[in-house]
Amino acid sequence: MSHRVEIEYCTQCRWLPRAAWLAQELLTTFETELGELALKPGTGGVFVVRVDGEPVWDRREQGFPEPTAVKRLVRDRVAPERSLGHSDKVGQPDKLGQPDKLGHSDT
């Protein structure tokens, strides 16, 4: 199945370069899993990453994402069996406080 990722970014805040950089990271990592990646201009401080219409990251709730955190969230939806190599370091809790592969958490 081909998946769609959308990155909605604030034009007033001039976040296009940040959105484009994250888009490049995701397209490079998920070359065969993604059928489309869209950059959607918005306003009011928005920076939201969606996979198949479902929000996986919202700056208002979670701050600006580290690429590895977004890659894990996207991977979990488009290719859950896939390893992300160094981004999947066992024993390292992610920025969301989610448990790592061994069940550890930073909260």
Secondary structure, DSSP 8 states (H G I E B T S, - for coil): --EEEEEEEETTTT-HHHHHHHHHHHHHHTTTTEEEEEEEEE-TT-EEEEETTEEEEEHHHH-S--HHHHHHHHHHHH-TT---GGGG-TT---TT----TTS----
